[in-house]
Amino acid sequence: MFHFKQFSVDQTGCAMKINTDGVLLGALAEVDEPKAILDIGTGTGVMALMLAQRFEQAEVDAVEIDIEAAKTAERNFNASPFNNRLKIYPERFEDFFEQHPEKKYDLIVSNPPFHLNSLRSSDSGKATARHTDRLFFEKLIQQTAQHLTNEGALWLVLPEEAATLIKPLAVEAGLHQSMQIHIRSFAESKPHRFIVSYSKNARQFVEQDFVIYQSPKIYSTQYQAALKSFFTIF
C-alpha cells in the first residue's frame, strides 16, 4: 500500500508498480480547466487519482487491459475521496474507443509500454505492460487524436526512442507538439525520459528540463514542488 496525502494506492495484482514516470506525468500534465480526462493503461490507477485530485471538476475515465490490474485500480478508485468522478474500463483502448465513439476528452494521458524491438520479459504481465511495437503507437496517436476536444491535449511519458518515433505519427494525425520536458536524474545527467504534449491547435512550443535529484538520495526543489501536493514526505 502506497499512501499519498489524499488517497492510498494498493498495488496488488499490478505487474507495473507505482514509478517515477507515472507520478511525474500525473503531476505535470496540464490543460486549462479540463472537464473530461482519460488515462490509458492506468495500472494501479495512480495517475487517474492524481488528476482527479488536481482537477476537481473533471470526470476521469481509466482504461486498463490487464484484468487484475483493472480490479486493483477500481478498488483504489472506490476507496478514494474522488470515487464519484472515477470510472475504470477493463479493456484495450482500441475497444474502448470503438464502443464509445462519441467520447471526447480535454486531457488524455498515458505512461505506455515503450521497449521497442527489445527482448521480452519472462514475466508475461511485465511483457504486456512494457513492450510494444510501432503499430501500438500508430493506433494510440491516431485514436487519441480523434477523441480530443478542439482545445484538448495528449500527454505521454516516453524514453527518447519512442518520443522520436511518435513525432511523425502525430503530424500524420493532425497534432502539433506543444511541450517537451527532459527528465534528468541529476542536472548533469542525460535525459532518461521525455514528457511530451500534443494538441490539435498549434501552440508555442515549450522545451524545458526537469531534474529529480539535487544530490544522491536528496530530491531537487523542482521535484519537491511538483509532488508536494501528493507525497507525504514533502
C-alpha positions as CSV (number, residue, x, y, z in Angstrom):
1,M,0.0,0.0,0.0
2,F,1.4,3.4,-1.0
3,H,-0.1,6.3,0.9
4,F,-0.5,9.7,-0.7
5,K,-1.7,12.8,1.1
6,Q,-5.3,12.5,-0.1
7,F,-5.6,8.8,-1.2
8,S,-3.9,5.5,-1.0
9,V,-2.9,3.0,-3.7
10,D,-3.0,-0.7,-3.3
11,Q,-0.6,-2.3,-5.9
12,T,-1.9,-5.9,-5.5
13,G,-2.2,-7.7,-8.9
14,C,-0.3,-5.0,-10.9
15,A,2.7,-6.0,-13.0
16,M,4.0,-2.5,-13.0
17,K,4.1,-0.7,-9.7
18,I,4.0,3.0,-8.9
19,N,7.0,4.6,-10.6
20,T,8.6,8.0,-11.1
21,D,7.4,8.2,-14.7
22,G,3.8,7.9,-13.8
23,V,3.7,10.2,-10.8
24,L,5.6,12.9,-12.8
25,L,3.2,12.7,-15.6
26,G,0.3,12.8,-13.2
27,A,1.8,15.9,-11.6
28,L,2.9,17.8,-14.7
29,A,0.2,17.1,-17.4
30,E,-1.7,20.3,-17.8
31,V,-4.6,21.8,-19.7
32,D,-7.0,24.6,-18.9
33,E,-9.9,23.5,-16.7
34,P,-10.5,20.0,-18.1
35,K,-13.9,18.5,-17.7
36,A,-13.2,15.1,-19.1
37,I,-9.9,13.2,-18.7
38,L,-8.8,9.8,-19.9
39,D,-5.9,7.7,-18.5
40,I,-4.8,4.9,-20.9
41,G,-3.1,2.0,-19.3
42,T,-3.9,3.2,-15.8
43,G,-2.3,0.2,-13.9
44,T,-2.8,0.9,-10.2
45,G,-4.8,4.0,-11.1
46,V,-2.3,6.4,-9.6
47,M,-2.3,8.9,-12.4
48,A,-6.1,8.9,-12.7
49,L,-6.2,9.6,-8.9
50,M,-3.7,12.3,-9.1
51,L,-5.5,14.0,-11.9
52,A,-8.8,13.7,-10.1
53,Q,-7.2,15.4,-7.1
54,R,-5.7,18.2,-9.2
55,F,-8.8,18.9,-11.4
56,E,-11.8,18.9,-9.0
57,Q,-14.4,19.5,-11.8
58,A,-13.2,16.7,-14.0
59,E,-14.7,13.3,-14.7
60,V,-11.8,10.8,-15.1
61,D,-12.1,7.6,-17.2
62,A,-9.3,5.0,-17.0
63,V,-8.6,2.1,-19.4
64,E,-6.6,-1.0,-18.4
65,I,-6.1,-4.1,-20.5
66,D,-4.9,-6.3,-17.6
67,I,-7.9,-7.5,-15.8
68,E,-6.3,-8.0,-12.3
69,A,-4.7,-4.5,-12.5
70,A,-8.1,-3.1,-13.5
71,K,-9.7,-4.7,-10.5
72,T,-7.0,-3.2,-8.3
73,A,-7.5,0.3,-9.8
74,E,-11.2,0.0,-9.3
75,R,-10.7,-0.7,-5.6
76,N,-8.3,2.2,-5.3
77,F,-10.9,4.5,-7.1
78,N,-13.7,3.3,-4.8
79,A,-11.6,3.9,-1.7
80,S,-10.6,7.5,-2.7
81,P,-12.5,10.7,-1.9
82,F,-12.9,11.2,-5.7
83,N,-14.7,7.9,-6.3
84,N,-17.8,9.6,-7.8
85,R,-15.6,11.0,-10.6
86,L,-13.6,8.0,-11.5
87,K,-14.5,5.1,-13.7
88,I,-12.5,2.0,-14.8
89,Y,-12.8,0.2,-18.2
90,P,-11.1,-3.2,-18.2
91,E,-10.3,-3.4,-21.9
92,R,-7.9,-2.4,-24.7
93,F,-8.0,1.3,-25.5
94,E,-8.9,0.4,-29.1
95,D,-12.0,-1.5,-27.9
96,F,-12.9,1.4,-25.6
97,F,-12.8,3.9,-28.3
98,E,-14.8,1.7,-30.7
99,Q,-17.5,1.2,-28.0
100,H,-17.6,4.9,-27.1
101,P,-17.1,6.8,-30.4
102,E,-18.9,9.9,-29.0
103,K,-16.5,10.5,-26.1
104,K,-14.2,13.5,-26.3
105,Y,-11.5,14.4,-23.8
106,D,-9.9,17.7,-22.8
107,L,-6.9,15.7,-21.4
108,I,-5.6,12.3,-22.4
109,V,-2.6,10.9,-20.6
110,S,-0.6,7.6,-20.9
111,N,2.5,6.1,-19.5
112,P,2.6,3.5,-22.3
113,P,4.7,0.4,-22.9
114,F,7.7,1.6,-24.8
115,H,10.5,-1.0,-25.2
116,L,10.6,-1.2,-29.0
117,N,12.2,-4.2,-30.7
118,S,13.8,-5.5,-27.5
119,L,13.8,-8.8,-25.6
120,R,10.5,-9.5,-23.9
121,S,10.4,-10.1,-20.2
122,S,9.8,-13.7,-19.0
123,D,7.1,-12.3,-16.7
124,S,4.1,-12.2,-19.0
125,G,2.5,-9.3,-17.0
126,K,5.5,-7.1,-17.4
127,A,5.9,-8.1,-21.0
128,T,2.4,-6.9,-21.7
129,A,2.9,-3.7,-19.7
130,R,6.3,-2.6,-21.1
131,H,6.9,-4.0,-24.6
132,T,5.2,-2.9,-27.8
133,D,5.9,-2.0,-31.4
134,R,5.3,0.7,-33.8
135,L,1.8,-0.4,-34.6
136,F,0.8,0.3,-30.9
137,F,1.9,3.9,-31.2
138,E,0.3,4.4,-34.5
139,K,-3.0,3.3,-33.0
140,L,-2.5,5.2,-29.9
141,I,-1.8,8.5,-31.6
142,Q,-4.4,8.2,-34.3
143,Q,-7.2,7.2,-32.0
144,T,-6.4,9.7,-29.2
145,A,-6.3,12.4,-31.8
146,Q,-9.8,11.6,-32.8
147,H,-11.1,11.7,-29.2
148,L,-9.5,15.0,-28.2
149,T,-11.6,18.1,-27.9
150,N,-10.6,21.1,-30.0
151,E,-8.6,22.6,-27.1
152,G,-7.6,19.2,-25.7
153,A,-4.1,17.8,-25.2
154,L,-2.4,14.4,-25.2
155,W,0.4,14.0,-22.7
156,L,2.8,11.0,-22.7
157,V,5.9,10.0,-20.8
158,L,8.5,8.1,-23.0
159,P,12.1,7.2,-23.5
160,E,13.9,9.1,-26.3
161,E,13.4,6.4,-28.9
162,A,9.7,6.3,-28.5
163,A,9.4,10.1,-28.2
164,T,11.2,10.4,-31.5
165,L,9.1,7.7,-33.1
166,I,5.8,9.4,-32.4
167,K,6.7,12.8,-33.9
168,P,5.8,11.9,-37.5
169,L,2.9,9.9,-36.3
170,A,1.5,12.9,-34.5
171,V,1.9,15.1,-37.7
172,E,0.0,12.4,-39.7
173,A,-2.8,12.5,-37.1
174,G,-3.0,16.3,-37.3
175,L,-1.5,17.0,-34.0
176,H,1.0,19.7,-33.0
177,Q,3.7,19.3,-30.3
178,S,3.4,22.0,-27.6
179,M,5.7,20.7,-24.9
180,Q,8.8,18.6,-24.3
181,I,10.1,18.1,-20.8
182,H,13.5,16.5,-20.5
183,I,13.5,14.3,-17.3
184,R,17.0,14.0,-15.8
185,S,18.1,12.2,-12.6
186,F,20.7,14.9,-11.9
187,A,21.4,18.2,-13.5
188,E,24.5,16.8,-15.3
189,S,22.7,13.6,-16.4
190,K,21.4,12.9,-19.9
191,P,17.6,12.8,-20.1
192,H,16.2,9.3,-19.5
193,R,12.6,10.2,-20.1
194,F,10.7,12.8,-22.1
195,I,7.2,14.1,-21.2
196,V,5.6,15.3,-24.4
197,S,2.4,17.1,-25.1
198,Y,0.5,17.3,-28.4
199,S,-2.7,19.2,-29.3
200,K,-5.0,19.8,-32.3
201,N,-4.3,23.5,-32.3
202,A,-0.8,24.8,-32.9
203,R,0.7,26.5,-29.8
204,Q,4.0,27.9,-28.9
205,F,6.4,25.1,-28.4
206,V,8.0,24.9,-25.0
207,E,11.0,22.9,-24.1
208,Q,12.4,22.5,-20.5
209,D,14.4,20.4,-18.2
210,F,13.2,18.7,-15.0
211,V,15.8,17.4,-12.5
212,I,14.8,14.8,-10.0
213,Y,17.8,14.8,-7.6
214,Q,19.8,17.6,-6.2
215,S,22.4,15.0,-5.0
216,P,22.2,11.3,-4.3
217,K,19.0,10.5,-2.3
218,I,18.2,14.2,-2.0
219,Y,15.3,15.3,-4.1
220,S,15.6,18.6,-6.0
221,T,13.4,21.6,-5.1
222,Q,11.8,21.2,-8.6
223,Y,10.7,17.6,-7.8
224,Q,9.5,18.5,-4.3
225,A,7.4,21.4,-5.7
226,A,5.8,19.1,-8.3
227,L,4.9,16.4,-5.8
228,K,4.3,18.3,-2.6
229,S,0.5,18.0,-3.0
230,F,0.8,14.2,-3.2
231,F,3.8,12.8,-1.3
232,T,3.6,12.6,2.5
233,I,7.4,13.1,2.7
234,F,7.2,16.7,1.4
